[in-house]
């Protein structure tokens, strides 16, 4: 639903209950990434990468679209 409404906004979720086995299919289903609750130290780098990649996608779309 988030992808349909705001395709340029990255979706990163934090979970303590899913674990990697369940989080990976969520990423394949459209989430940008996830962070396990016991590894929150990864959150800043995951968010920075997600925002950078979203900006790069927007830039490529704008560059490839005629005015």
CHARMM internal coordinates of N, CA and C (Angstrom, degrees):
IC EDIT
DIST 1 N 1 CA 1.4425
DIST 1 CA 1 C 1.5378
ANGL 1 N 1 CA 1 C 110.19
DIST 1 C 2 N 1.3383
ANGL 1 CA 1 C 2 N 116.43
DIHE 1 N 1 CA 1 C 2 N -42.16
DIST 2 N 2 CA 1.4642
ANGL 1 C 2 N 2 CA 119.94
DIHE 1 CA 1 C 2 N 2 CA -179.89
DIST 2 CA 2 C 1.5188
ANGL 2 N 2 CA 2 C 110.87
DIHE 1 C 2 N 2 CA 2 C -62.87
DIST 2 C 3 N 1.3173
ANGL 2 CA 2 C 3 N 117.13
DIHE 2 N 2 CA 2 C 3 N -38.93
DIST 3 N 3 CA 1.4672
ANGL 2 C 3 N 3 CA 120.95
DIHE 2 CA 2 C 3 N 3 CA 178.96
DIST 3 CA 3 C 1.5164
ANGL 3 N 3 CA 3 C 111.48
DIHE 2 C 3 N 3 CA 3 C -62.76
DIST 3 C 4 N 1.3022
ANGL 3 CA 3 C 4 N 117.27
DIHE 3 N 3 CA 3 C 4 N -38.57
DIST 4 N 4 CA 1.4629
ANGL 3 C 4 N 4 CA 120.85
DIHE 3 CA 3 C 4 N 4 CA -179.76
DIST 4 CA 4 C 1.5247
ANGL 4 N 4 CA 4 C 111.35
DIHE 3 C 4 N 4 CA 4 C -68.47
DIST 4 C 5 N 1.3032
ANGL 4 CA 4 C 5 N 116.80
DIHE 4 N 4 CA 4 C 5 N -42.62
DIST 5 N 5 CA 1.4628
ANGL 4 C 5 N 5 CA 121.29
DIHE 4 CA 4 C 5 N 5 CA -176.59
DIST 5 CA 5 C 1.5334
ANGL 5 N 5 CA 5 C 113.01
DIHE 4 C 5 N 5 CA 5 C -77.03
DIST 5 C 6 N 1.3124
ANGL 5 CA 5 C 6 N 116.62
DIHE 5 N 5 CA 5 C 6 N -40.90
DIST 6 N 6 CA 1.4710
ANGL 5 C 6 N 6 CA 121.86
DIHE 5 CA 5 C 6 N 6 CA -175.45
DIST 6 CA 6 C 1.5286
ANGL 6 N 6 CA 6 C 109.60
DIHE 5 C 6 N 6 CA 6 C -140.17
DIST 6 C 7 N 1.3123
ANGL 6 CA 6 C 7 N 117.65
DIHE 6 N 6 CA 6 C 7 N 75.48
DIST 7 N 7 CA 1.4644
ANGL 6 C 7 N 7 CA 120.14
DIHE 6 CA 6 C 7 N 7 CA -174.12
DIST 7 CA 7 C 1.5250
ANGL 7 N 7 CA 7 C 114.09
DIHE 6 C 7 N 7 CA 7 C -64.31
DIST 7 C 8 N 1.3153
ANGL 7 CA 7 C 8 N 118.66
DIHE 7 N 7 CA 7 C 8 N -21.31
DIST 8 N 8 CA 1.4646
ANGL 7 C 8 N 8 CA 120.78
DIHE 7 CA 7 C 8 N 8 CA -179.01
DIST 8 CA 8 C 1.5254
ANGL 8 N 8 CA 8 C 113.55
DIHE 7 C 8 N 8 CA 8 C -89.76
DIST 8 C 9 N 1.3078
ANGL 8 CA 8 C 9 N 117.30
DIHE 8 N 8 CA 8 C 9 N -4.91
DIST 9 N 9 CA 1.4621
ANGL 8 C 9 N 9 CA 120.26
DIHE 8 CA 8 C 9 N 9 CA -179.34
DIST 9 CA 9 C 1.5308
ANGL 9 N 9 CA 9 C 108.86
DIHE 8 C 9 N 9 CA 9 C -94.27
DIST 9 C 10 N 1.3342
ANGL 9 CA 9 C 10 N 117.14
DIHE 9 N 9 CA 9 C 10 N 119.93
DIST 10 N 10 CA 1.4629
ANGL 9 C 10 N 10 CA 119.40
DIHE 9 CA 9 C 10 N 10 CA 179.33
DIST 10 CA 10 C 1.5304
ANGL 10 N 10 CA 10 C 110.97
DIHE 9 C 10 N 10 CA 10 C -66.70
DIST 10 C 11 N 1.3062
ANGL 10 CA 10 C 11 N 115.46
DIHE 10 N 10 CA 10 C 11 N 146.94
DIST 11 N 11 CA 1.4624
ANGL 10 C 11 N 11 CA 121.41
DIHE 10 CA 10 C 11 N 11 CA 178.82
DIST 11 CA 11 C 1.5188
ANGL 11 N 11 CA 11 C 108.34
DIHE 10 C 11 N 11 CA 11 C -117.74
DIST 11 C 12 N 1.3276
ANGL 11 CA 11 C 12 N 116.60
DIHE 11 N 11 CA 11 C 12 N 106.21
DIST 12 N 12 CA 1.4595
ANGL 11 C 12 N 12 CA 123.22
DIHE 11 CA 11 C 12 N 12 CA 178.36
DIST 12 CA 12 C 1.5162
ANGL 12 N 12 CA 12 C 106.58
DIHE 11 C 12 N 12 CA 12 C -114.46
DIST 12 C 13 N 1.3150
ANGL 12 CA 12 C 13 N 116.94
DIHE 12 N 12 CA 12 C 13 N 129.27
DIST 13 N 13 CA 1.4598
ANGL 12 C 13 N 13 CA 117.55
DIHE 12 CA 12 C 13 N 13 CA 178.80
DIST 13 CA 13 C 1.5176
ANGL 13 N 13 CA 13 C 110.60
DIHE 12 C 13 N 13 CA 13 C -119.53
DIST 13 C 14 N 1.3018
ANGL 13 CA 13 C 14 N 113.58
DIHE 13 N 13 CA 13 C 14 N 153.28
DIST 14 N 14 CA 1.4601
ANGL 13 C 14 N 14 CA 122.54
DIHE 13 CA 13 C 14 N 14 CA 179.36
DIST 14 CA 14 C 1.5254
ANGL 14 N 14 CA 14 C 106.81
DIHE 13 C 14 N 14 CA 14 C -112.24
DIST 14 C 15 N 1.3151
ANGL 14 CA 14 C 15 N 115.74
DIHE 14 N 14 CA 14 C 15 N 131.19
DIST 15 N 15 CA 1.4491
ANGL 14 C 15 N 15 CA 118.93
DIHE 14 CA 14 C 15 N 15 CA -177.58
DIST 15 CA 15 C 1.5182
ANGL 15 N 15 CA 15 C 111.53
DIHE 14 C 15 N 15 CA 15 C -136.59
DIST 15 C 16 N 1.2742
ANGL 15 CA 15 C 16 N 114.97
DIHE 15 N 15 CA 15 C 16 N 145.18
DIST 16 N 16 CA 1.4513
ANGL 15 C 16 N 16 CA 121.40
DIHE 15 CA 15 C 16 N 16 CA 173.68
DIST 16 CA 16 C 1.5069
ANGL 16 N 16 CA 16 C 110.19
DIHE 15 C 16 N 16 CA 16 C -118.22
DIST 16 C 17 N 1.3193
ANGL 16 CA 16 C 17 N 116.09
DIHE 16 N 16 CA 16 C 17 N -11.33
DIST 17 N 17 CA 1.4532
ANGL 16 C 17 N 17 CA 119.40
DIHE 16 CA 16 C 17 N 17 CA -174.90
DIST 17 CA 17 C 1.5240
ANGL 17 N 17 CA 17 C 113.73
DIHE 16 C 17 N 17 CA 17 C -110.85
DIST 17 C 18 N 1.3184
ANGL 17 CA 17 C 18 N 118.67
DIHE 17 N 17 CA 17 C 18 N -22.74
DIST 18 N 18 CA 1.4585
ANGL 17 C 18 N 18 CA 119.24
DIHE 17 CA 17 C 18 N 18 CA -176.74
DIST 18 CA 18 C 1.5208
ANGL 18 N 18 CA 18 C 113.40
DIHE 17 C 18 N 18 CA 18 C -75.96
DIST 18 C 19 N 1.2945
ANGL 18 CA 18 C 19 N 117.81
DIHE 18 N 18 CA 18 C 19 N -47.34
DIST 19 N 19 CA 1.4557
ANGL 18 C 19 N 19 CA 120.52
DIHE 18 CA 18 C 19 N 19 CA -173.68
DIST 19 CA 19 C 1.5180
ANGL 19 N 19 CA 19 C 109.87
DIHE 18 C 19 N 19 CA 19 C 78.40
DIST 19 C 20 N 1.3160
ANGL 19 CA 19 C 20 N 116.20
DIHE 19 N 19 CA 19 C 20 N 166.74
DIST 20 N 20 CA 1.4609
ANGL 19 C 20 N 20 CA 120.90
DIHE 19 CA 19 C 20 N 20 CA -173.98
DIST 20 CA 20 C 1.5226
ANGL 20 N 20 CA 20 C 112.63
DIHE 19 C 20 N 20 CA 20 C -64.86
DIST 20 C 21 N 1.3127
ANGL 20 CA 20 C 21 N 118.66
DIHE 20 N 20 CA 20 C 21 N -33.05
DIST 21 N 21 CA 1.4637
ANGL 20 C 21 N 21 CA 121.15
DIHE 20 CA 20 C 21 N 21 CA -178.39
DIST 21 CA 21 C 1.5245
ANGL 21 N 21 CA 21 C 112.06
DIHE 20 C 21 N 21 CA 21 C -61.59
DIST 21 C 22 N 1.3168
ANGL 21 CA 21 C 22 N 116.72
DIHE 21 N 21 CA 21 C 22 N -35.78
DIST 22 N 22 CA 1.4590
ANGL 21 C 22 N 22 CA 120.97
DIHE 21 CA 21 C 22 N 22 CA -179.10
DIST 22 CA 22 C 1.5239
ANGL 22 N 22 CA 22 C 111.97
DIHE 21 C 22 N 22 CA 22 C -92.69
DIST 22 C 23 N 1.3182
ANGL 22 CA 22 C 23 N 118.06
DIHE 22 N 22 CA 22 C 23 N -27.80
DIST 23 N 23 CA 1.4612
ANGL 22 C 23 N 23 CA 121.19
DIHE 22 CA 22 C 23 N 23 CA -178.05
DIST 23 CA 23 C 1.5244
ANGL 23 N 23 CA 23 C 111.47
DIHE 22 C 23 N 23 CA 23 C -71.87
DIST 23 C 24 N 1.3266
ANGL 23 CA 23 C 24 N 118.04
DIHE 23 N 23 CA 23 C 24 N -36.27
DIST 24 N 24 CA 1.4626
ANGL 23 C 24 N 24 CA 120.58
DIHE 23 CA 23 C 24 N 24 CA 179.87
DIST 24 CA 24 C 1.5248
ANGL 24 N 24 CA 24 C 112.76
DIHE 23 C 24 N 24 CA 24 C -58.21
DIST 24 C 25 N 1.3297
ANGL 24 CA 24 C 25 N 120.60
DIHE 24 N 24 CA 24 C 25 N -46.04
DIST 25 N 25 CA 1.4747
ANGL 24 C 25 N 25 CA 119.21
DIHE 24 CA 24 C 25 N 25 CA 176.07
DIST 25 CA 25 C 1.5324
ANGL 25 N 25 CA 25 C 112.71
DIHE 24 C 25 N 25 CA 25 C -62.08
DIST 25 C 26 N 1.3191
ANGL 25 CA 25 C 26 N 118.03
DIHE 25 N 25 CA 25 C 26 N -30.32
DIST 26 N 26 CA 1.4684
ANGL 25 C 26 N 26 CA 120.41
DIHE 25 CA 25 C 26 N 26 CA 177.61
DIST 26 CA 26 C 1.5250
ANGL 26 N 26 CA 26 C 110.09
DIHE 25 C 26 N 26 CA 26 C -65.41
DIST 26 C 27 N 1.3234
ANGL 26 CA 26 C 27 N 117.01
DIHE 26 N 26 CA 26 C 27 N -38.71
DIST 27 N 27 CA 1.4645
ANGL 26 C 27 N 27 CA 120.85
DIHE 26 CA 26 C 27 N 27 CA 177.46
DIST 27 CA 27 C 1.5258
ANGL 27 N 27 CA 27 C 109.24
DIHE 26 C 27 N 27 CA 27 C -66.79
DIST 27 C 28 N 1.3126
ANGL 27 CA 27 C 28 N 116.93
DIHE 27 N 27 CA 27 C 28 N -42.50
DIST 28 N 28 CA 1.4661
ANGL 27 C 28 N 28 CA 120.23
DIHE 27 CA 27 C 28 N 28 CA 177.45
DIST 28 CA 28 C 1.5225
ANGL 28 N 28 CA 28 C 110.98
DIHE 27 C 28 N 28 CA 28 C -63.06
DIST 28 C 29 N 1.3233
ANGL 28 CA 28 C 29 N 116.75
DIHE 28 N 28 CA 28 C 29 N -26.19
DIST 29 N 29 CA 1.4577
ANGL 28 C 29 N 29 CA 122.03
DIHE 28 CA 28 C 29 N 29 CA 179.76
DIST 29 CA 29 C 1.5149
ANGL 29 N 29 CA 29 C 114.23
DIHE 28 C 29 N 29 CA 29 C -84.38
DIST 29 C 30 N 1.3456
ANGL 29 CA 29 C 30 N 116.67
DIHE 29 N 29 CA 29 C 30 N -1.69
DIST 30 N 30 CA 1.4503
ANGL 29 C 30 N 30 CA 117.76
DIHE 29 CA 29 C 30 N 30 CA 175.18
DIST 30 CA 30 C 1.5096
ANGL 30 N 30 CA 30 C 116.66
DIHE 29 C 30 N 30 CA 30 C 132.23
DIST 30 C 31 N 1.3241
ANGL 30 CA 30 C 31 N 118.32
DIHE 30 N 30 CA 30 C 31 N -15.60
DIST 31 N 31 CA 1.4562
ANGL 30 C 31 N 31 CA 119.15
DIHE 30 CA 30 C 31 N 31 CA 176.90
DIST 31 CA 31 C 1.5198
ANGL 31 N 31 CA 31 C 108.52
DIHE 30 C 31 N 31 CA 31 C -67.02
DIST 31 C 32 N 1.3139
ANGL 31 CA 31 C 32 N 116.98
DIHE 31 N 31 CA 31 C 32 N 147.20
DIST 32 N 32 CA 1.4577
ANGL 31 C 32 N 32 CA 120.92
DIHE 31 CA 31 C 32 N 32 CA 179.53
DIST 32 CA 32 C 1.5158
ANGL 32 N 32 CA 32 C 110.70
DIHE 31 C 32 N 32 CA 32 C -71.47
DIST 32 C 33 N 1.3132
ANGL 32 CA 32 C 33 N 116.33
DIHE 32 N 32 CA 32 C 33 N -44.17
DIST 33 N 33 CA 1.4668
ANGL 32 C 33 N 33 CA 121.02
DIHE 32 CA 32 C 33 N 33 CA -179.29
DIST 33 CA 33 C 1.5172
ANGL 33 N 33 CA 33 C 108.23
DIHE 32 C 33 N 33 CA 33 C -169.49
DIST 33 C 34 N 1.3108
ANGL 33 CA 33 C 34 N 115.58
DIHE 33 N 33 CA 33 C 34 N 178.94
DIST 34 N 34 CA 1.4617
ANGL 33 C 34 N 34 CA 121.31
DIHE 33 CA 33 C 34 N 34 CA 176.86
DIST 34 CA 34 C 1.5099
ANGL 34 N 34 CA 34 C 108.70
DIHE 33 C 34 N 34 CA 34 C -143.92
DIST 34 C 35 N 1.3115
ANGL 34 CA 34 C 35 N 115.18
DIHE 34 N 34 CA 34 C 35 N 160.76
DIST 35 N 35 CA 1.4607
ANGL 34 C 35 N 35 CA 122.38
DIHE 34 CA 34 C 35 N 35 CA 175.51
DIST 35 CA 35 C 1.5156
ANGL 35 N 35 CA 35 C 106.45
DIHE 34 C 35 N 35 CA 35 C -133.60
DIST 35 C 36 N 1.3209
ANGL 35 CA 35 C 36 N 115.04
DIHE 35 N 35 CA 35 C 36 N 129.91
DIST 36 N 36 CA 1.4537
ANGL 35 C 36 N 36 CA 119.01
DIHE 35 CA 35 C 36 N 36 CA 176.10
DIST 36 CA 36 C 1.5284
ANGL 36 N 36 CA 36 C 109.57
DIHE 35 C 36 N 36 CA 36 C -75.94
DIST 36 C 37 N 1.3145
ANGL 36 CA 36 C 37 N 115.83
DIHE 36 N 36 CA 36 C 37 N 142.54
DIST 37 N 37 CA 1.4578
ANGL 36 C 37 N 37 CA 121.28
DIHE 36 CA 36 C 37 N 37 CA -175.09
DIST 37 CA 37 C 1.5308
ANGL 37 N 37 CA 37 C 112.44
DIHE 36 C 37 N 37 CA 37 C -58.49
DIST 37 C 38 N 1.3041
ANGL 37 CA 37 C 38 N 117.21
DIHE 37 N 37 CA 37 C 38 N -31.10
DIST 38 N 38 CA 1.4600
ANGL 37 C 38 N 38 CA 119.49
DIHE 37 CA 37 C 38 N 38 CA 179.96
DIST 38 CA 38 C 1.5262
ANGL 38 N 38 CA 38 C 112.22
DIHE 37 C 38 N 38 CA 38 C -85.53
DIST 38 C 39 N 1.3587
ANGL 38 CA 38 C 39 N 117.03
DIHE 38 N 38 CA 38 C 39 N 5.90
DIST 39 N 39 CA 1.4646
ANGL 38 C 39 N 39 CA 122.05
DIHE 38 CA 38 C 39 N 39 CA 176.80
DIST 39 CA 39 C 1.5315
ANGL 39 N 39 CA 39 C 111.27
DIHE 38 C 39 N 39 CA 39 C -132.24
DIST 39 C 40 N 1.3057
ANGL 39 CA 39 C 40 N 116.09
DIHE 39 N 39 CA 39 C 40 N 42.99
DIST 40 N 40 CA 1.4609
ANGL 39 C 40 N 40 CA 120.77
DIHE 39 CA 39 C 40 N 40 CA -177.21
DIST 40 CA 40 C 1.5210
ANGL 40 N 40 CA 40 C 113.53
DIHE 39 C 40 N 40 CA 40 C -63.17
DIST 40 C 41 N 1.3115
ANGL 40 CA 40 C 41 N 117.44
DIHE 40 N 40 CA 40 C 41 N -15.67
DIST 41 N 41 CA 1.4556
ANGL 40 C 41 N 41 CA 120.46
DIHE 40 CA 40 C 41 N 41 CA 177.70
DIST 41 CA 41 C 1.5418
ANGL 41 N 41 CA 41 C 110.18
DIHE 40 C 41 N 41 CA 41 C -61.08
DIST 41 C 42 N 1.3273
ANGL 41 CA 41 C 42 N 117.75
DIHE 41 N 41 CA 41 C 42 N -23.53
DIST 42 N 42 CA 1.4686
ANGL 41 C 42 N 42 CA 122.53
DIHE 41 CA 41 C 42 N 42 CA 178.55
DIST 42 CA 42 C 1.5248
ANGL 42 N 42 CA 42 C 112.79
DIHE 41 C 42 N 42 CA 42 C -76.60
DIST 42 C 43 N 1.3086
ANGL 42 CA 42 C 43 N 118.64
DIHE 42 N 42 CA 42 C 43 N -17.38
DIST 43 N 43 CA 1.4615
ANGL 42 C 43 N 43 CA 121.84
DIHE 42 CA 42 C 43 N 43 CA -172.22
DIST 43 CA 43 C 1.5276
ANGL 43 N 43 CA 43 C 113.95
DIHE 42 C 43 N 43 CA 43 C -55.60
DIST 43 C 44 N 1.3223
ANGL 43 CA 43 C 44 N 120.71
DIHE 43 N 43 CA 43 C 44 N -49.02
DIST 44 N 44 CA 1.4735
ANGL 43 C 44 N 44 CA 118.60
DIHE 43 CA 43 C 44 N 44 CA -179.52
DIST 44 CA 44 C 1.5290
ANGL 44 N 44 CA 44 C 113.59
DIHE 43 C 44 N 44 CA 44 C -58.61
DIST 44 C 45 N 1.3199
ANGL 44 CA 44 C 45 N 117.83
DIHE 44 N 44 CA 44 C 45 N -43.46
DIST 45 N 45 CA 1.4710
ANGL 44 C 45 N 45 CA 119.42
DIHE 44 CA 44 C 45 N 45 CA -178.82
DIST 45 CA 45 C 1.5186
ANGL 45 N 45 CA 45 C 111.51
DIHE 44 C 45 N 45 CA 45 C -70.29
DIST 45 C 46 N 1.3209
ANGL 45 CA 45 C 46 N 117.45
DIHE 45 N 45 CA 45 C 46 N -35.30
DIST 46 N 46 CA 1.4687
ANGL 45 C 46 N 46 CA 120.65
DIHE 45 CA 45 C 46 N 46 CA 177.77
DIST 46 CA 46 C 1.5279
ANGL 46 N 46 CA 46 C 110.15
DIHE 45 C 46 N 46 CA 46 C -65.26
DIST 46 C 47 N 1.3285
ANGL 46 CA 46 C 47 N 116.84
DIHE 46 N 46 CA 46 C 47 N -43.63
DIST 47 N 47 CA 1.4635
ANGL 46 C 47 N 47 CA 120.73
DIHE 46 CA 46 C 47 N 47 CA 179.13
DIST 47 CA 47 C 1.5271
ANGL 47 N 47 CA 47 C 111.61
DIHE 46 C 47 N 47 CA 47 C -65.92
DIST 47 C 48 N 1.3188
ANGL 47 CA 47 C 48 N 117.40
DIHE 47 N 47 CA 47 C 48 N -41.99
DIST 48 N 48 CA 1.4689
ANGL 47 C 48 N 48 CA 120.42
DIHE 47 CA 47 C 48 N 48 CA 178.26
DIST 48 CA 48 C 1.5232
ANGL 48 N 48 CA 48 C 111.04
DIHE 47 C 48 N 48 CA 48 C -61.20
DIST 48 C 49 N 1.3232
ANGL 48 CA 48 C 49 N 117.46
DIHE 48 N 48 CA 48 C 49 N -44.68
DIST 49 N 49 CA 1.4598
ANGL 48 C 49 N 49 CA 121.16
DIHE 48 CA 48 C 49 N 49 CA 179.66
DIST 49 CA 49 C 1.5262
ANGL 49 N 49 CA 49 C 110.95
DIHE 48 C 49 N 49 CA 49 C -64.40
DIST 49 C 50 N 1.3319
ANGL 49 CA 49 C 50 N 117.12
DIHE 49 N 49 CA 49 C 50 N -43.25
DIST 50 N 50 CA 1.4586
ANGL 49 C 50 N 50 CA 121.12
DIHE 49 CA 49 C 50 N 50 CA -179.26
DIST 50 CA 50 C 1.5324
ANGL 50 N 50 CA 50 C 110.88
DIHE 49 C 50 N 50 CA 50 C -62.62
DIST 50 C 51 N 1.3164
ANGL 50 CA 50 C 51 N 117.06
DIHE 50 N 50 CA 50 C 51 N -42.85
DIST 51 N 51 CA 1.4677
ANGL 50 C 51 N 51 CA 120.42
DIHE 50 CA 50 C 51 N 51 CA 179.22
DIST 51 CA 51 C 1.5230
ANGL 51 N 51 CA 51 C 111.60
DIHE 50 C 51 N 51 CA 51 C -68.25
DIST 51 C 52 N 1.3293
ANGL 51 CA 51 C 52 N 116.77
DIHE 51 N 51 CA 51 C 52 N -39.54
DIST 52 N 52 CA 1.4670
ANGL 51 C 52 N 52 CA 120.80
DIHE 51 CA 51 C 52 N 52 CA 178.50
DIST 52 CA 52 C 1.5327
ANGL 52 N 52 CA 52 C 110.69
DIHE 51 C 52 N 52 CA 52 C -63.78
DIST 52 C 53 N 1.3211
ANGL 52 CA 52 C 53 N 116.96
DIHE 52 N 52 CA 52 C 53 N -44.79
DIST 53 N 53 CA 1.4660
ANGL 52 C 53 N 53 CA 120.62
DIHE 52 CA 52 C 53 N 53 CA 179.85
DIST 53 CA 53 C 1.5267
ANGL 53 N 53 CA 53 C 111.38
DIHE 52 C 53 N 53 CA 53 C -65.17
DIST 53 C 54 N 1.3184
ANGL 53 CA 53 C 54 N 117.56
DIHE 53 N 53 CA 53 C 54 N -37.98
DIST 54 N 54 CA 1.4676
ANGL 53 C 54 N 54 CA 120.57
DIHE 53 CA 53 C 54 N 54 CA 177.95
DIST 54 CA 54 C 1.5243
ANGL 54 N 54 CA 54 C 110.24
DIHE 53 C 54 N 54 CA 54 C -64.65
DIST 54 C 55 N 1.3317
ANGL 54 CA 54 C 55 N 116.84
DIHE 54 N 54 CA 54 C 55 N -41.72
DIST 55 N 55 CA 1.4669
ANGL 54 C 55 N 55 CA 120.22
DIHE 54 CA 54 C 55 N 55 CA 178.61
DIST 55 CA 55 C 1.5269
ANGL 55 N 55 CA 55 C 110.74
DIHE 54 C 55 N 55 CA 55 C -65.28
DIST 55 C 56 N 1.3223
ANGL 55 CA 55 C 56 N 117.63
DIHE 55 N 55 CA 55 C 56 N -38.42
DIST 56 N 56 CA 1.4638
ANGL 55 C 56 N 56 CA 121.31
DIHE 55 CA 55 C 56 N 56 CA 178.02
DIST 56 CA 56 C 1.5289
ANGL 56 N 56 CA 56 C 110.98
DIHE 55 C 56 N 56 CA 56 C -64.87
DIST 56 C 57 N 1.3229
ANGL 56 CA 56 C 57 N 117.46
DIHE 56 N 56 CA 56 C 57 N -41.19
DIST 57 N 57 CA 1.4813
ANGL 56 C 57 N 57 CA 120.65
DIHE 56 CA 56 C 57 N 57 CA 177.50
DIST 57 CA 57 C 1.5238
ANGL 57 N 57 CA 57 C 110.81
DIHE 56 C 57 N 57 CA 57 C -62.73
DIST 57 C 58 N 1.3370
ANGL 57 CA 57 C 58 N 116.72
DIHE 57 N 57 CA 57 C 58 N -43.79
DIST 58 N 58 CA 1.4685
ANGL 57 C 58 N 58 CA 120.72
DIHE 57 CA 57 C 58 N 58 CA 178.36
DIST 58 CA 58 C 1.5257
ANGL 58 N 58 CA 58 C 110.42
DIHE 57 C 58 N 58 CA 58 C -60.90
DIST 58 C 59 N 1.3204
ANGL 58 CA 58 C 59 N 115.99
DIHE 58 N 58 CA 58 C 59 N -44.02
DIST 59 N 59 CA 1.4559
ANGL 58 C 59 N 59 CA 120.96
DIHE 58 CA 58 C 59 N 59 CA -179.28
DIST 59 CA 59 C 1.5297
ANGL 59 N 59 CA 59 C 110.68
DIHE 58 C 59 N 59 CA 59 C -62.80
DIST 59 C 60 N 1.3170
ANGL 59 CA 59 C 60 N 117.48
DIHE 59 N 59 CA 59 C 60 N -43.99
DIST 60 N 60 CA 1.4728
ANGL 59 C 60 N 60 CA 120.72
DIHE 59 CA 59 C 60 N 60 CA 178.74
DIST 60 CA 60 C 1.5193
ANGL 60 N 60 CA 60 C 110.97
DIHE 59 C 60 N 60 CA 60 C -62.23
DIST 60 C 61 N 1.3310
ANGL 60 CA 60 C 61 N 117.14
DIHE 60 N 60 CA 60 C 61 N -41.47
DIST 61 N 61 CA 1.4690
ANGL 60 C 61 N 61 CA 120.64
DIHE 60 CA 60 C 61 N 61 CA 178.99
DIST 61 CA 61 C 1.5247
ANGL 61 N 61 CA 61 C 110.29
DIHE 60 C 61 N 61 CA 61 C -63.17
DIST 61 C 62 N 1.3209
ANGL 61 CA 61 C 62 N 116.83
DIHE 61 N 61 CA 61 C 62 N -44.13
DIST 62 N 62 CA 1.4631
ANGL 61 C 62 N 62 CA 120.98
DIHE 61 CA 61 C 62 N 62 CA -178.76
DIST 62 CA 62 C 1.5289
ANGL 62 N 62 CA 62 C 110.60
DIHE 61 C 62 N 62 CA 62 C -66.53
DIST 62 C 63 N 1.3054
ANGL 62 CA 62 C 63 N 117.14
DIHE 62 N 62 CA 62 C 63 N -36.87
DIST 63 N 63 CA 1.4591
ANGL 62 C 63 N 63 CA 121.61
DIHE 62 CA 62 C 63 N 63 CA -179.74
DIST 63 CA 63 C 1.5262
ANGL 63 N 63 CA 63 C 111.50
DIHE 62 C 63 N 63 CA 63 C -70.17
DIST 63 C 64 N 1.3205
ANGL 63 CA 63 C 64 N 116.32
DIHE 63 N 63 CA 63 C 64 N -34.81
DIST 64 N 64 CA 1.4577
ANGL 63 C 64 N 64 CA 121.49
DIHE 63 CA 63 C 64 N 64 CA -176.66
DIST 64 CA 64 C 1.5245
ANGL 64 N 64 CA 64 C 114.06
DIHE 63 C 64 N 64 CA 64 C -86.54
DIST 64 C 65 N 1.3141
ANGL 64 CA 64 C 65 N 117.23
DIHE 64 N 64 CA 64 C 65 N -11.08
DIST 65 N 65 CA 1.4653
ANGL 64 C 65 N 65 CA 120.85
DIHE 64 CA 64 C 65 N 65 CA -178.79
DIST 65 CA 65 C 1.5362
ANGL 65 N 65 CA 65 C 109.88
DIHE 64 C 65 N 65 CA 65 C -97.47
DIST 65 C 66 N 1.3131
ANGL 65 CA 65 C 66 N 116.64
DIHE 65 N 65 CA 65 C 66 N 127.12
DIST 66 N 66 CA 1.4719
ANGL 65 C 66 N 66 CA 118.33
DIHE 65 CA 65 C 66 N 66 CA 175.43
DIST 66 CA 66 C 1.5242
ANGL 66 N 66 CA 66 C 111.09
DIHE 65 C 66 N 66 CA 66 C -67.67
DIST 66 C 67 N 1.3371
ANGL 66 CA 66 C 67 N 118.20
DIHE 66 N 66 CA 66 C 67 N 150.33
DIST 67 N 67 CA 1.4781
ANGL 66 C 67 N 67 CA 120.77
DIHE 66 CA 66 C 67 N 67 CA -178.08
DIST 67 CA 67 C 1.5102
ANGL 67 N 67 CA 67 C 112.49
DIHE 66 C 67 N 67 CA 67 C -66.28
END
COOR INIT
IC SEED 1 N 1 CA 1 C
IC BUILD
